[in-house]
């Protein structure tokens, strides 16, 4: 029988070996910087946070509060499932995962961390829901939300070691998210929900939830040994890549990992590209067809701007432009690959201008479809001034597609640029430039933005001006950033 080795000395040795080249104060300095930055941003945005978590005029009914709680629970569970939640660091996965150490003591710290994070998220969600619903018993119900977050973390931990349970609870979380969003949208556009009756006392809720959380935590810790190694390794890669993305301010690491993981888990059959389309456009269309879930969620997200009808107009404008760009970015992973490795383009004999023209079609179509549907729904709901706002969708979608292509061609974050000195300290230039890559093209939407800000109708002359400006802007972007004789795409 293999003897069990004490875990604490091994952990201490790994920690010393891993951090032997670092200063002891680096970790404390990092924690201090993160906490100080969050505190400063919270003070700067205190009015916005107050409007979000505790508005002057609560607008959620009882059914709306339940729908918001369902959305929050679904999001928390899916986020936990994406991160693990049971995981270890990459050095621990290399040294300790196959070592004769106690599996429960090895994995218990990550479960405790996930439970604490889920408790904070659940408490914040409950606080925001109660503030928007003007409910009583806030402190007790916030505690109930925190305990519900702990239960979600334990459920995600149990699903990590049971494939059938994982499929069941993930599907339930997606259904809860979809139903909750549908309820919030329906209430935002004027639906009067029924009044909930027979509400349980807050003290009973927190007592029952707390008891369930304690029992589930004990069972979850006992069940940690059943977590398979491959699931722990996958979560270790995810959390490690996420840490690298945050530390190096390079979000493309995490996005590329998720993209590769999705395609690695799929069984694909050979398929011919459409003959009537250019080859790269046909490839983008084939990849989009092989991700039907993303297309469905993109179509469903067109109703999200309806939740911002009562928000300030600038919030609605930002949501419309952001949603258009996000919808257009659904197929831009291919051009990011083209920019990093243009071997296939050279084999096809394509220039950079031809590549961008062919890759731009599908993002522009997706952005146009999203913007048209979102503007049409807002127009039907009476949230916009008179006019045919839906006709502005194709022009805004084309601009959003060009912005998505430009962001995908930006490459990696440049950390060699000179930082900018501000009264609050130096700001790295590379991440700022990377964050605004593609957003400069959204200036082409100024005619629409001005009309929305000034609450003016969308006349056909404005639609013609916006369409012409979008066509000229996209044409100028392609002409100025591509070469008809070279393949380079990194611009």
C-alpha positions in Angstrom: 0.0 0.0 0.0 1.3 3.4 -0.9 1.9 5.7 2.1 0.2 9.1 2.1 2.6 12.0 2.2 1.9 15.1 4.3 0.7 17.8 1.9 1.8 20.9 3.8 5.6 20.5 3.5 5.3 19.7 -0.2 3.1 22.8 -0.8 5.6 24.9 1.1 8.5 23.6 -0.9 6.7 24.2 -4.2 5.8 27.8 -3.1 9.4 28.5 -2.2 10.7 27.0 -5.5 8.1 28.9 -7.6 8.7 32.2 -5.9 12.5 32.0 -5.3 13.1 34.6 -8.0 10.6 37.1 -6.7 10.5 39.7 -4.0 8.4 38.7 -1.0 6.5 42.0 -1.2 5.3 41.4 -4.8 2.2 39.5 -3.8 1.2 42.1 -1.2 1.9 44.9 -3.7 -0.4 43.2 -6.2 -3.2 42.8 -3.7 -2.8 46.3 -2.6 -2.9 47.7 -6.1 -6.0 45.6 -7.0 -7.9 46.7 -3.9 -6.9 50.3 -4.2 -7.9 50.4 -7.9 -11.3 48.9 -7.1 -11.8 51.4 -4.3 -10.9 54.3 -6.6 -13.1 53.2 -9.4 -16.0 52.6 -7.0 -15.7 56.1 -5.6 -15.5 57.6 -9.2 -18.5 55.7 -10.3 -20.5 55.9 -7.1 -23.4 57.7 -8.8 -23.7 55.0 -11.5 -23.4 52.2 -8.9 -26.1 53.8 -6.8 -28.4 54.1 -9.8 -27.8 50.4 -10.6 -28.1 48.9 -7.2 -30.5 51.3 -5.5 -32.4 53.6 -7.9 -34.7 56.3 -6.7 -37.7 54.7 -8.5 -37.7 50.9 -8.2 -39.1 49.3 -11.3 -39.0 45.5 -10.7 -42.1 43.7 -9.5 -42.1 40.4 -7.7 -42.1 38.4 -10.9 -39.3 40.7 -12.2 -37.2 40.1 -9.1 -37.6 36.3 -9.5 -36.6 36.6 -13.2 -33.6 38.7 -12.3 -32.6 36.1 -9.6 -33.0 33.3 -12.2 -30.7 35.2 -14.6 -28.1 35.8 -11.9 -28.2 32.2 -10.8 -27.7 31.0 -14.4 -24.8 33.3 -15.0 -23.0 32.4 -11.8 -23.4 28.7 -12.4 -22.2 28.9 -16.0 -19.2 31.1 -15.0 -18.3 28.6 -12.3 -18.6 25.7 -14.7 -16.3 27.5 -17.2 -13.6 28.0 -14.6 -13.8 24.7 -12.9 -14.7 25.3 -10.1 -12.4 22.7 -8.5 -8.9 23.4 -9.7 -5.3 23.7 -8.7 -2.4 25.9 -9.9 -0.4 24.7 -12.8 2.7 23.9 -10.6 0.5 22.0 -8.3 -1.1 20.1 -11.2 2.4 19.2 -12.4 3.8 18.1 -9.0 0.9 17.1 -6.8 -1.9 15.8 -9.0 -0.3 12.4 -9.4 1.6 12.5 -6.1 0.5 10.3 -3.1 -1.1 13.2 -1.2 -4.6 13.6 0.2 -6.9 14.6 -2.7 -9.4 16.3 -0.4 -6.7 18.5 1.2 -5.3 19.3 -2.3 -8.6 20.4 -3.8 -10.4 21.8 -0.8 -8.8 25.3 -1.0 -10.1 25.8 -4.5 -13.6 24.8 -3.5 -13.5 27.2 -0.6 -12.3 30.0 -2.9 -15.0 29.2 -5.4 -17.7 29.2 -2.7 -16.5 32.5 -1.3 -16.5 34.1 -4.8 -19.9 32.7 -5.6 -21.2 34.0 -2.2 -19.9 37.5 -3.0 -21.5 37.4 -6.5 -24.8 36.1 -5.1 -24.9 38.7 -2.3 -24.2 41.5 -4.8 -26.9 40.2 -7.1 -29.4 39.9 -4.3 -28.5 43.5 -3.1 -29.1 44.9 -6.6 -32.4 43.0 -7.1 -33.7 44.1 -3.8 -32.7 47.7 -4.5 -34.6 47.6 -7.8 -37.6 45.9 -6.3 -37.9 47.9 -3.1 -38.1 44.8 -1.0 -37.9 44.6 2.7 -35.6 42.5 4.9 -32.6 43.5 2.7 -29.8 42.2 5.0 -31.4 38.8 5.6 -32.2 38.4 1.9 -28.7 39.4 0.8 -27.4 36.7 3.2 -29.8 34.3 1.4 -28.4 35.3 -1.9 -24.8 34.7 -0.7 -25.8 31.3 0.6 -27.5 30.5 -2.7 -24.2 31.4 -4.4 -22.4 28.8 -2.2 -25.0 26.2 -3.2 -24.4 27.0 -6.9 -20.6 26.6 -6.3 -21.2 23.2 -4.7 -23.5 22.1 -7.5 -20.9 23.1 -10.1 -18.3 21.1 -8.1 -20.5 18.1 -8.1 -21.2 18.5 -11.9 -17.5 18.6 -12.6 -17.1 14.9 -11.6 -20.4 13.7 -13.0 -20.9 14.1 -16.8 -24.7 13.4 -16.7 -25.3 15.8 -13.9 -23.2 18.4 -15.7 -25.3 18.1 -18.8 -28.5 18.4 -16.8 -27.6 21.4 -14.6 -25.9 23.3 -17.5 -29.1 22.9 -19.5 -31.2 24.0 -16.6 -28.9 27.1 -16.1 -29.2 28.1 -19.7 -33.0 27.7 -19.5 -33.2 29.7 -16.4 -31.1 32.4 -18.0 -33.3 32.5 -21.1 -36.6 32.5 -19.2 -35.3 35.1 -16.8 -34.2 37.4 -19.6 -37.6 36.9 -21.4 -39.4 37.9 -18.2 -37.3 41.0 -17.7 -37.8 42.1 -21.4 -41.5 41.5 -21.2 -41.8 43.6 -18.1 -39.6 46.3 -19.6 -41.9 46.8 -22.6 -45.0 47.1 -20.5 -46.2 43.7 -19.5 -48.0 43.7 -16.1 -47.0 40.6 -14.3 -49.3 38.9 -11.7 -48.8 39.7 -8.0 -47.0 37.0 -6.1 -48.7 35.8 -3.0 -47.8 33.7 0.0 -44.2 35.0 0.3 -42.1 33.1 2.9 -40.5 35.1 5.7 -37.0 36.2 5.1 -35.7 34.4 8.2 -37.1 31.1 7.1 -35.4 31.5 3.7 -32.0 32.2 5.1 -32.3 29.4 7.7 -33.3 26.8 5.1 -30.7 28.0 2.6 -28.0 28.1 5.3 -28.8 24.6 6.4 -28.7 23.3 2.8 -25.4 25.1 2.2 -23.7 23.5 5.3 -24.9 20.0 4.4 -23.9 20.5 0.7 -20.5 21.8 1.7 -19.8 18.8 3.9 -20.9 16.4 1.2 -19.0 18.4 -1.5 -15.7 18.2 0.5 -16.2 14.5 0.9 -16.9 14.1 -2.8 -13.7 16.0 -4.0 -11.7 12.8 -4.3 -14.1 11.7 -7.2 -13.1 14.6 -9.4 -11.2 13.1 -12.4 -7.7 14.3 -13.3 -8.6 15.4 -16.8 -11.3 17.8 -15.4 -8.8 19.2 -12.9 -6.2 19.7 -15.6 -8.7 21.5 -17.9 -9.7 23.9 -15.1 -6.1 24.4 -14.2 -5.4 25.4 -17.8 -8.4 27.7 -17.8 -7.5 29.5 -14.6 -3.8 29.7 -15.5 -4.6 31.2 -18.9 -7.0 33.7 -17.3 -4.3 34.7 -14.9 -1.8 35.1 -17.7 -4.4 37.3 -19.6 -4.9 39.5 -16.6 -1.2 39.7 -15.7 0.0 40.3 -19.2 -3.1 42.4 -20.2 -3.6 40.2 -23.2 -7.3 39.0 -23.4 -6.6 37.1 -26.7 -4.9 34.3 -24.7 -8.2 33.4 -23.0 -10.3 33.8 -26.1 -8.1 31.7 -28.2 -8.0 29.0 -25.5 -11.8 28.8 -25.4 -12.0 28.7 -29.2 -9.5 25.8 -29.4 -11.2 24.0 -26.6 -14.6 24.2 -28.3 -13.4 22.8 -31.6 -11.3 20.1 -29.9 -14.4 18.7 -28.3 -16.4 18.6 -31.5 -16.6 15.7 -34.1 -16.7 17.3 -37.5 -17.4 15.8 -40.9 -15.9 17.0 -44.1 -17.9 19.6 -45.9 -17.4 21.5 -49.2 -17.4 25.2 -49.2 -20.2 27.0 -51.1 -19.1 27.4 -54.7 -20.9 30.7 -55.3 -19.0 32.5 -52.4 -15.4 33.5 -52.2 -13.3 30.8 -50.4 -12.7 32.7 -47.2 -16.3 33.9 -47.0 -17.5 30.3 -47.5 -15.1 29.2 -44.7 -16.6 31.8 -42.3 -20.1 30.7 -43.2 -19.3 27.1 -42.6 -17.8 27.8 -39.2 -20.8 29.9 -38.3 -23.2 27.1 -39.3 -21.2 24.7 -37.1 -21.9 26.9 -34.0 -25.7 27.1 -34.0 -25.9 27.8 -30.2 -23.9 31.0 -30.7 -26.2 32.1 -33.5 -29.3 31.5 -31.3 -27.9 33.4 -28.4 -26.9 36.2 -30.7 -30.4 36.4 -32.1 -31.9 36.3 -28.6 -29.6 39.1 -27.4 -31.3 41.6 -29.8 -33.9 42.0 -27.1 -31.4 43.1 -24.4 -31.5 46.8 -25.4 -35.2 46.7 -24.4 -34.0 46.4 -20.8 -32.4 49.8 -21.1 -35.5 51.8 -22.1 -35.7 53.6 -18.9 -31.9 54.2 -18.7 -30.2 57.4 -19.9 -30.0 57.6 -23.7 -26.2 57.4 -23.8 -26.4 54.0 -22.1 -28.8 52.8 -24.8 -26.5 54.1 -27.5 -23.5 52.3 -26.1 -25.5 49.1 -25.7 -26.6 49.3 -29.4 -23.0 49.9 -30.7 -21.5 47.3 -28.4 -24.0 44.7 -29.3 -23.5 45.2 -33.0 -19.7 44.9 -32.7 -20.0 41.8 -30.5 -22.4 40.1 -32.9 -20.0 40.9 -35.8 -17.0 39.5 -33.9 -18.6 36.0 -33.9 -16.6 34.9 -37.0 -13.4 37.1 -36.7 -11.3 34.4 -35.1 -10.3 33.3 -38.7 -8.8 36.7 -39.6 -6.9 36.7 -36.4 -5.4 33.4 -37.5 -4.7 34.8 -41.0 -2.9 37.8 -39.4 -0.7 35.5 -37.3 0.0 32.8 -39.9 -0.6 33.9 -43.5 0.7 30.6 -45.0 -2.7 29.6 -46.2 -3.3 33.0 -47.8 0.0 32.7 -49.7 -1.0 29.2 -50.9 -4.3 30.6 -52.2 -2.6 33.5 -53.9 -4.7 36.1 -52.1 -3.6 39.6 -51.2 -4.4 41.4 -48.0 -7.1 43.5 -49.7 -8.8 40.4 -51.0 -8.6 38.7 -47.7 -10.2 41.6 -45.8 -12.9 42.0 -48.4 -13.8 38.3 -48.2 -13.6 38.2 -44.4 -15.7 41.3 -44.0 -18.9 40.0 -45.6 -20.1 37.7 -42.8 -19.3 40.0 -39.9 -21.1 42.8 -41.7 -24.1 40.6 -42.3 -24.2 39.5 -38.7 -23.8 43.0 -37.4 -26.5 44.3 -39.8 -29.0 41.6 -38.8 -28.4 42.3 -35.1 -28.7 46.1 -35.4 -31.8 45.9 -37.6 -33.6 43.5 -35.2 -32.6 45.5 -32.1 -33.6 48.8 -33.6 -36.8 47.3 -34.9 -37.7 45.9 -31.5 -37.0 49.3 -29.8 -39.2 51.0 -32.5 -42.0 48.6 -31.9 -41.8 49.1 -28.1 -42.0 52.9 -28.6 -38.6 53.6 -27.1 -37.3 55.6 -30.1 -38.6 58.8 -31.8 -40.7 58.5 -35.0 -39.0 57.2 -38.1 -37.8 54.0 -39.8 -35.0 53.3 -37.4 -34.7 49.7 -38.6 -33.4 51.0 -41.9 -30.2 52.2 -40.2 -29.4 48.7 -39.2 -27.5 47.7 -42.4 -25.3 50.8 -42.3 -24.5 50.4 -38.5 -23.9 46.7 -39.1 -21.4 47.3 -41.9 -19.5 49.8 -39.6 -19.6 47.3 -36.7 -18.2 44.5 -39.0 -15.3 46.8 -40.1 -14.7 47.6 -36.4 -14.6 43.9 -35.5 -12.2 43.1 -38.4 -9.9 46.0 -37.3 -9.9 44.7 -33.7 -9.1 41.2 -34.8 -6.2 42.5 -36.8 -4.7 44.4 -33.9 -2.5 41.5 -32.8 -1.0 41.3 -29.4 -0.9 44.1 -26.8 2.3 46.1 -27.2 3.9 46.6 -23.8 7.0 48.4 -25.2 5.2 51.7 -25.7 5.9 54.7 -23.5 3.4 55.0 -20.6 1.2 58.0 -20.1 1.7 60.0 -16.9 -1.5 61.1 -15.2 -2.3 62.7 -11.8 -3.3 59.3 -10.6 -0.1 57.6 -11.9 1.3 56.2 -15.1 -1.1 54.4 -17.5 0.4 51.8 -19.9 -0.1 52.9 -23.5 -0.2 49.4 -25.1 -3.4 48.1 -23.4 -5.2 51.5 -24.1 -4.3 51.3 -27.8 -5.4 47.7 -28.0 -8.7 48.4 -26.2 -9.6 51.2 -28.6 -8.6 49.3 -31.7 -11.7 49.3 -33.9 -13.7 51.7 -31.8 -12.4 54.6 -33.8 -14.4 53.3 -36.8 -17.6 53.7 -34.7 -17.2 57.5 -35.2 -18.9 56.8 -38.6 -22.1 56.3 -36.7 -22.3 59.9 -35.6 -25.4 60.8 -37.6 -27.4 58.0 -35.9 -25.8 58.8 -32.5 -26.7 62.5 -32.7 -30.3 61.7 -33.7 -30.6 59.4 -30.7 -29.1 61.8 -28.3 -31.2 64.7 -29.5 -34.4 62.6 -29.6 -35.0 63.5 -33.3 -36.9 61.3 -35.8 -35.0 59.1 -38.3 -35.8 60.7 -41.6 -34.9 59.1 -45.0 -32.3 61.8 -45.6 -30.5 60.8 -42.4 -30.7 57.2 -43.4 -29.2 58.0 -46.8 -26.4 60.1 -45.2 -25.6 57.3 -42.7 -25.6 54.6 -45.4 -23.3 56.7 -47.7 -21.0 57.5 -44.8 -20.8 53.8 -43.8 -20.0 52.8 -47.4 -17.3 55.5 -47.8 -15.8 54.7 -44.4 -15.6 51.0 -44.9 -14.1 51.5 -48.4 -11.6 53.9 -47.0 -10.6 51.5 -44.3 -10.0 48.7 -46.7 -8.0 50.9 -49.1 -5.8 52.5 -46.4 -5.0 49.4 -44.4 -4.5 46.8 -47.1 -2.2 46.4 -50.0 -3.3 44.9 -53.4 0.2 43.3 -53.8 1.1 42.0 -50.3 -0.3 39.6 -47.7 0.4 41.3 -44.4 -2.7 41.8 -42.3 -1.5 43.0 -38.9 -2.8 46.6 -38.9 
